[in-house]
Amino acid sequence: MALHSEDLVERGLVAPERLDEMRRIADRFSVALTDDVATLIDPSDPADPIAAQFVPSAAELTDAPEDRTDPIGDERWSPLPGIVHRYPDRVLLKPILVCPVYCRFCFRREQVGKDDGVLPPEALERAFNYIGAHPEIWEVIVTGGDPFLLSPRRIGAIVRALEAIPHVQVIRFHTRVPVIEPQRVRPALVAVAKPREAPARSDDASA
């Protein structure tokens, strides 16, 4: 279960007088914690390190002149939706822009948590075609959002599509689910997310 602004107050993680502040933050940036994360927070400790990662702060409402909506420049390196191709031999594939928790330091906070956040099937197919048309791509990093919020069926379909591209040798998932919502990691998910074993690259230092 995801905890939102009112839930944070009810659980004692945020003082009641801060509820309006929480709502104003949530109007700009996504807010959610899981039960698993909430139970790790000590409400009596104002410097609790887990709270610092996940509980909103009024500082988020302060804009600085140097702030950017795309601080790491994803947009510049995105030839089409769902793909970030910053380095020649690898790409980010972003099939989902929703997370079970929203880190307050997230550098994609302007993008994540909007609507359902799932890349439409036709856009995902175009992303696979892009990867297939670029033989220099050796590694695909499936990220988002958190790709482990997708169903095992969808994750399996992504893995199979990438495995069908001969030059893709490594498929890597960027996820926090095992830490912040471990009950999602079930045998069905493990089975479909496990790709084939990658061979060593010819330019590896160990070769």
C-alpha positions in Angstrom: 0.0 0.0 0.0 1.3 3.4 -1.0 1.2 6.2 1.7 0.4 9.7 0.5 0.3 13.1 2.1 -2.6 12.5 4.5 -1.3 9.0 5.3 2.0 10.5 6.4 0.2 12.6 9.0 -1.9 9.7 10.2 1.2 7.5 10.6 2.9 10.2 12.7 5.6 10.7 10.1 4.7 14.3 9.5 3.2 16.8 12.0 -0.5 17.7 11.3 0.4 21.4 10.9 2.5 20.4 7.9 -0.3 18.8 5.9 -0.9 21.9 3.8 2.8 21.9 3.0 2.7 18.3 2.0 -0.3 18.9 -0.3 1.5 21.8 -2.0 4.6 19.7 -2.6 2.4 16.8 -3.9 0.8 19.3 -6.4 4.3 19.7 -8.0 6.1 16.5 -7.3 4.9 12.9 -6.7 4.7 11.7 -3.1 4.5 8.1 -2.1 6.0 5.7 0.5 5.5 2.0 1.0 4.6 0.5 4.3 8.0 -1.3 4.3 9.8 2.1 4.1 7.5 3.8 6.6 8.2 1.2 9.3 11.9 2.0 9.0 11.4 5.6 9.9 11.8 6.8 13.5 9.2 9.7 13.8 10.9 10.9 17.0 14.2 11.6 15.2 14.1 14.8 13.2 17.3 13.7 11.4 16.1 10.2 10.5 18.1 9.3 7.4 15.2 7.2 5.9 12.8 10.1 6.3 15.3 12.4 4.6 15.2 10.2 1.5 11.4 9.8 1.2 9.4 12.3 3.3 8.8 15.6 1.5 10.5 18.8 2.7 9.4 22.4 2.4 12.7 23.0 0.7 11.3 21.4 -2.4 9.0 24.4 -2.9 12.0 26.7 -3.2 13.2 27.4 -6.8 16.7 28.5 -7.5 17.8 30.3 -10.7 20.1 27.4 -11.6 17.3 24.8 -11.2 16.5 22.8 -14.3 13.5 20.6 -15.1 15.9 18.1 -16.8 19.1 18.4 -14.7 20.9 15.4 -16.2 20.0 16.2 -19.8 17.9 13.2 -20.7 15.9 15.1 -23.2 18.9 16.0 -25.3 19.8 12.3 -25.7 16.3 11.0 -26.2 15.8 10.3 -30.0 12.3 9.0 -29.2 10.0 8.4 -26.2 11.3 5.7 -23.8 14.9 5.8 -25.0 18.0 7.7 -23.7 21.1 7.1 -25.8 23.8 9.1 -24.0 26.7 6.7 -24.6 27.4 4.8 -27.9 27.3 1.2 -26.5 24.3 1.4 -24.1 20.8 2.9 -23.8 18.3 3.5 -21.1 14.9 2.0 -21.9 12.1 3.6 -19.8 8.9 1.6 -20.2 7.3 3.1 -17.1 7.6 6.4 -15.2 5.9 5.4 -12.0 7.6 4.3 -8.7 6.4 2.6 -5.5 8.2 5.4 -3.6 9.4 8.8 -4.7 12.9 9.7 -3.6 13.1 13.4 -2.7 16.4 13.7 -4.5 15.2 12.2 -7.7 16.7 13.9 -10.8 13.6 12.8 -12.9 11.0 14.2 -10.4 9.5 16.4 -13.1 8.7 13.3 -15.2 7.8 10.5 -12.8 4.4 9.8 -11.3 2.3 11.5 -14.1 -0.9 9.7 -15.0 -0.3 5.9 -15.4 3.2 6.5 -16.6 3.4 3.4 -18.9 4.9 3.7 -22.3 2.2 2.8 -24.9 2.8 -0.5 -26.8 3.4 1.2 -30.1 6.0 3.5 -28.5 7.7 0.5 -26.8 7.8 -1.2 -30.2 9.5 1.8 -31.7 12.0 1.8 -28.9 12.9 -1.9 -29.6 13.2 -1.1 -33.3 15.6 1.8 -32.5 17.8 -0.6 -30.4 17.7 -3.2 -33.2 18.8 -0.6 -35.7 21.9 0.4 -33.7 24.4 -2.5 -33.6 26.7 -0.5 -31.4 24.3 -1.0 -28.5 25.6 -3.7 -26.3 23.8 -3.0 -23.0 20.2 -2.0 -22.3 19.4 -0.6 -18.9 15.7 -0.9 -18.2 14.7 1.9 -15.8 12.1 4.5 -15.3 10.3 5.0 -12.9 10.7 1.5 -11.5 10.3 -1.3 -14.1 9.5 -3.8 -11.4 6.1 -2.2 -11.0 5.2 -3.8 -14.3 3.6 -7.2 -14.2 5.8 -10.3 -14.7 4.2 -10.8 -18.1 5.2 -7.4 -19.3 8.7 -7.7 -17.9 9.1 -11.0 -19.5 7.9 -9.6 -22.9 10.6 -6.8 -22.6 13.3 -9.3 -21.8 12.3 -11.6 -24.7 12.2 -8.7 -27.1 15.7 -7.5 -26.1 17.1 -11.0 -26.2 15.9 -11.3 -29.8 18.3 -8.5 -30.8 21.6 -10.2 -31.5 23.9 -7.4 -30.5 22.3 -6.8 -27.1 24.4 -8.8 -24.7 23.5 -7.3 -21.3 20.0 -6.4 -19.9 20.1 -4.6 -16.6 17.2 -3.5 -14.4 17.4 -0.4 -12.3 14.9 -1.0 -9.4 14.5 -0.3 -5.7 11.6 -2.8 -5.4 13.7 -5.5 -3.5 14.4 -2.9 -0.8 11.2 -0.8 -0.6 8.5 -3.4 -1.5 10.2 -6.8 -1.3 6.9 -8.7 -1.4 6.8 -8.0 -5.1 9.8 -10.1 -5.7 8.1 -13.4 -6.2 9.2 -16.5 -8.2 7.3 -15.4 -11.3 9.1 -12.1 -11.4 12.5 -13.7 -10.8 11.9 -16.2 -13.5 11.0 -13.7 -16.3 13.6 -11.1 -15.3 16.5 -13.4 -15.6 18.2 -12.9 -19.0 20.5 -15.2 -20.8 24.1 -15.3 -19.6 26.2 -12.6 -21.3 29.5 -13.5 -23.0 32.6 -11.5 -22.3 33.2 -8.5 -24.6 36.2 -8.8 -26.9 37.5 -5.5 -25.5 37.2 -6.5 -21.9 40.4 -6.0 -19.9 40.2 -9.7 -18.8 40.1 -10.9 -22.4 
